[in-house]
Amino acid sequence: MKRLVIILALVLSFMFAASIASAGKIEDVKAKGVLTCGVKDSVNLFGFIDADSKELVGFDIDICKYIASKLGVKTEFKVVTSKNRIPMLVQGSVDMVAATMTHKFSRDEQIDFSITYFMDGQKILVKKGSGIASAADLANKKVGTVKGSTSEKNIKNAQPKAHVISYDEYPQAFMALKQGKVKAVTTDSGILAGLKAGDDNPEKWEIAGEFIASEPYGLGLPQNDSAFRDFVNKCLNEMWLDGTYQKLFKKWMGYDLPEGWTIELWPM
């Protein structure tokens, strides 16, 4: 009898573990009452520390808060970098990543993505009057970017003769530019605009050249959870249709949404 009880207990424990393992992210998040988002804290306009409130703010932060509100839960933020944001999502340290992350097929091997929620392109930030007008002018020059980013690979393809120096975060790359250690910083134009706008002397810098590569941002999501992915995509659609997206874009970018770009809308 005792042996039978032990066997039943083991079976029930396995069944309980299996039910937890099969539970989707939506149920997970609702159960704990918190949506944990991986965000950056050093990318002006998208995810950064407000100088006055000392709180994380930005476009990506507000996107997370909107989705959390639709789930009826609070939002918790964990700071990620370009290098560790995918591992943190895969390990379950965060439920979702909103961190200026370009959707690439190679990244689909580890995680899933939402529809494109922000469209950008890679450019270069240089000192005004430097004579550098495009990637073509960066041959044999030092260029700063960030480790693990698409920008790191794109600049090497666009200008193989450039000497690429990779930093942990974009402010470090920008500081290297101001100190003369590199001649340009390259990444998405929105991030470059944030670096320039946050400087004490923004007039000293300019964003130059044509787009080196397109950078469609997607929200990083756990792999093989279609219910959660569909929910996030529906939230992004609703955000666009109710006007929240356009308001947030104007709030953080400082200008109206460029004509001609629209989020991928699906029939409800």
C-alpha positions as CSV (number, residue, x, y, z in Angstrom):
1,M,0.0,0.0,0.0
2,K,2.8,2.3,1.0
3,R,4.5,1.6,-2.3
4,L,1.3,2.4,-4.2
5,V,0.9,5.7,-2.5
6,I,4.5,6.6,-3.4
7,I,4.0,5.7,-7.0
8,L,0.7,7.7,-7.2
9,A,2.5,10.7,-5.6
10,L,5.3,10.5,-8.2
11,V,2.7,10.2,-11.1
12,L,0.8,13.3,-9.8
13,S,4.0,15.3,-9.4
14,F,5.0,14.5,-12.9
15,M,1.6,15.5,-14.2
16,F,1.8,18.7,-12.3
17,A,5.2,19.5,-13.6
18,A,4.0,18.7,-17.2
19,S,1.0,21.0,-16.8
20,I,3.3,23.8,-15.7
21,A,5.7,23.2,-18.6
22,S,2.9,23.2,-21.1
23,A,1.3,26.4,-19.7
24,G,1.7,29.3,-22.1
25,K,3.4,32.7,-21.4
26,I,0.0,34.4,-21.1
27,E,-1.1,32.1,-18.3
28,D,2.4,32.4,-16.8
29,V,2.3,36.2,-16.8
30,K,-1.2,36.5,-15.4
31,A,-0.4,34.0,-12.6
32,K,2.5,36.1,-11.4
33,G,0.8,39.4,-12.1
34,V,3.8,40.9,-13.8
35,L,5.1,41.2,-17.4
36,T,8.9,41.2,-17.2
37,C,10.5,43.0,-20.1
38,G,14.1,43.1,-21.2
39,V,14.9,46.7,-22.1
40,K,18.0,48.9,-22.6
41,D,18.8,51.7,-20.2
42,S,21.3,53.7,-22.2
43,V,19.6,54.3,-25.6
44,N,18.1,57.8,-25.6
45,L,14.5,58.0,-26.8
46,F,14.0,54.2,-26.6
47,G,15.1,53.1,-23.2
48,F,17.1,55.3,-20.8
49,I,17.2,56.7,-17.3
50,D,15.4,60.0,-17.0
51,A,17.7,62.6,-15.3
52,D,15.0,64.0,-13.1
53,S,12.9,61.0,-12.1
54,K,15.8,58.5,-12.2
55,E,13.3,56.0,-13.8
56,L,13.5,54.0,-17.0
57,V,11.6,55.8,-19.8
58,G,11.4,55.7,-23.5
59,F,9.5,54.4,-26.5
60,D,10.2,50.8,-25.8
61,I,9.3,51.2,-22.2
62,D,5.9,52.6,-23.1
63,I,5.3,49.7,-25.6
64,C,5.8,47.3,-22.8
65,K,3.5,49.1,-20.5
66,Y,0.7,49.1,-23.1
67,I,1.0,45.4,-23.6
68,A,1.1,44.8,-19.8
69,S,-2.1,46.9,-19.4
70,K,-3.9,44.7,-22.0
71,L,-2.9,41.6,-19.9
72,G,-4.1,43.4,-16.7
73,V,-0.7,43.1,-15.0
74,K,2.1,45.3,-13.8
75,T,5.4,45.8,-15.7
76,E,8.8,44.9,-14.5
77,F,12.0,45.9,-16.3
78,K,15.3,44.1,-16.5
79,V,18.2,45.8,-18.3
80,V,19.6,44.0,-21.2
81,T,22.4,44.6,-23.7
82,S,22.7,43.7,-27.4
83,K,24.8,40.8,-26.4
84,N,22.7,39.2,-23.7
85,R,19.1,40.1,-24.6
86,I,18.5,36.8,-26.5
87,P,20.1,34.6,-23.9
88,M,18.0,36.2,-21.2
89,L,14.8,35.6,-23.1
90,V,15.8,32.0,-23.9
91,Q,16.6,31.3,-20.2
92,G,13.3,32.8,-19.1
93,S,14.8,35.7,-17.2
94,V,12.5,38.0,-19.1
95,D,9.1,37.4,-20.8
96,M,9.6,39.7,-23.7
97,V,12.4,41.9,-25.1
98,A,11.8,45.5,-26.3
99,A,15.4,46.7,-26.9
100,T,15.8,48.2,-30.4
101,M,16.3,44.7,-31.7
102,T,16.3,44.1,-35.5
103,H,14.4,41.1,-36.7
104,K,16.7,38.8,-38.5
105,F,16.2,35.2,-39.8
106,S,19.3,34.1,-38.0
107,R,17.8,35.2,-34.7
108,D,14.6,33.2,-35.4
109,E,16.6,30.1,-34.7
110,Q,16.5,30.9,-31.0
111,I,13.5,33.1,-30.4
112,D,10.3,34.4,-32.1
113,F,9.5,38.0,-33.1
114,S,6.4,40.2,-33.2
115,I,5.5,42.1,-36.3
116,T,7.7,45.1,-37.0
117,Y,6.8,47.8,-34.5
118,F,9.5,50.3,-35.5
119,M,11.2,50.7,-38.9
120,D,14.7,52.2,-39.0
121,G,17.9,52.1,-41.0
122,Q,21.6,52.2,-40.1
123,K,23.6,55.4,-40.7
124,I,26.7,57.0,-39.2
125,L,27.2,59.8,-36.7
126,V,30.2,62.0,-37.2
127,K,31.6,65.4,-36.1
128,K,30.2,68.2,-38.2
129,G,32.8,69.3,-40.8
130,S,34.7,66.0,-40.6
131,G,34.5,65.5,-44.3
132,I,32.9,62.0,-43.7
133,A,29.7,61.8,-45.7
134,S,29.1,58.1,-46.1
135,A,30.5,54.6,-45.3
136,A,32.7,54.9,-48.3
137,D,34.7,57.6,-46.5
138,L,35.4,55.3,-43.6
139,A,38.2,53.2,-45.3
140,N,41.2,52.9,-42.9
141,K,39.3,54.8,-40.2
142,K,38.1,53.6,-36.8
143,V,34.4,53.2,-36.4
144,G,32.6,52.6,-33.1
145,T,29.5,50.4,-32.6
146,V,28.2,47.9,-30.1
147,K,29.1,44.2,-29.6
148,G,26.5,41.7,-30.8
149,S,24.5,44.2,-32.8
150,T,23.5,44.0,-36.5
151,S,25.3,47.3,-37.0
152,E,28.6,45.6,-36.2
153,K,28.2,43.2,-39.1
154,N,26.6,45.6,-41.5
155,I,29.4,48.2,-41.3
156,K,32.0,45.5,-42.0
157,N,30.1,44.5,-45.1
158,A,29.5,48.2,-46.2
159,Q,33.1,49.2,-45.7
160,P,35.5,46.2,-45.3
161,K,38.5,48.5,-44.9
162,A,37.0,50.2,-41.8
163,H,38.6,49.4,-38.4
164,V,35.5,48.5,-36.3
165,I,35.8,48.9,-32.6
166,S,32.9,47.4,-30.6
167,Y,31.8,48.7,-27.2
168,D,29.3,47.4,-24.6
169,E,26.9,50.3,-25.1
170,Y,26.3,53.2,-27.5
171,P,27.1,56.0,-25.0
172,Q,30.6,54.5,-24.7
173,A,31.0,54.5,-28.5
174,F,29.8,58.1,-28.6
175,M,32.3,59.1,-25.9
176,A,35.0,57.5,-28.0
177,L,33.9,59.7,-30.9
178,K,34.0,62.8,-28.7
179,Q,37.5,61.9,-27.5
180,G,38.7,61.3,-31.0
181,K,39.3,57.6,-30.5
182,V,37.0,56.8,-33.5
183,K,35.9,58.9,-36.4
184,A,32.3,57.8,-36.5
185,V,29.7,55.8,-34.6
186,T,27.3,53.6,-36.6
187,T,23.9,52.1,-35.7
188,D,20.2,52.7,-36.3
189,S,19.5,56.4,-37.1
190,G,17.0,56.6,-34.3
191,I,19.6,55.6,-31.8
192,L,22.1,58.1,-33.3
193,A,19.5,60.8,-33.1
194,G,19.1,60.0,-29.4
195,L,22.9,60.2,-28.8
196,K,23.0,63.6,-30.6
197,A,20.0,65.0,-28.9
198,G,21.3,64.0,-25.4
199,D,24.7,65.7,-25.9
200,D,25.4,69.1,-24.4
201,N,26.4,70.4,-27.8
202,P,24.2,68.6,-30.4
203,E,25.1,71.1,-33.1
204,K,28.6,69.6,-33.2
205,W,27.4,66.3,-34.6
206,E,25.6,65.2,-37.7
207,I,24.0,62.0,-39.0
208,A,25.4,61.3,-42.4
209,G,25.0,59.2,-45.5
210,E,22.4,57.0,-47.0
211,F,21.0,54.0,-45.1
212,I,23.7,51.2,-44.8
213,A,21.0,48.7,-44.0
214,S,17.3,48.5,-43.1
215,E,16.6,47.8,-39.4
216,P,13.1,46.5,-38.8
217,Y,12.6,46.3,-35.0
218,G,10.6,43.4,-33.5
219,L,9.7,42.5,-30.0
220,G,11.6,39.4,-28.9
221,L,9.3,36.6,-27.8
222,P,9.7,33.1,-26.5
223,Q,9.9,30.5,-29.2
224,N,6.9,28.3,-30.2
225,D,4.3,30.2,-28.1
226,S,1.9,31.3,-30.9
227,A,-0.8,32.3,-28.4
228,F,1.5,34.9,-26.8
229,R,2.9,36.0,-30.1
230,D,-0.6,36.5,-31.5
231,F,-1.7,38.4,-28.4
232,V,1.3,40.8,-28.7
233,N,0.7,41.3,-32.4
234,K,-3.0,42.1,-31.7
235,C,-1.9,44.6,-29.0
236,L,0.4,46.4,-31.5
237,N,-2.5,46.5,-34.0
238,E,-4.8,48.0,-31.4
239,M,-2.2,50.5,-30.4
240,W,-2.0,51.7,-33.9
241,L,-5.7,51.8,-34.5
242,D,-6.6,53.6,-31.3
243,G,-3.9,56.3,-32.0
244,T,-1.6,55.4,-29.0
245,Y,1.3,54.4,-31.3
246,Q,1.3,57.7,-33.2
247,K,1.1,59.7,-29.9
248,L,4.1,57.7,-28.4
249,F,6.1,58.2,-31.6
250,K,5.6,62.0,-31.5
251,K,6.3,62.0,-27.8
252,W,9.7,60.4,-28.0
253,M,10.9,61.1,-31.6
254,G,9.8,64.7,-31.5
255,Y,8.1,64.6,-34.9
256,D,5.1,63.1,-36.6
257,L,5.2,59.6,-37.9
258,P,6.8,59.7,-41.4
259,E,4.2,59.5,-44.2
260,G,4.1,56.1,-45.9
261,W,5.1,53.8,-43.1
262,T,2.4,51.8,-41.3
263,I,2.5,48.9,-38.9
264,E,1.4,45.6,-40.3
265,L,-2.3,45.6,-39.8
266,W,-4.3,42.4,-39.7
267,P,-8.1,42.1,-39.8
268,M,-9.6,41.8,-36.3
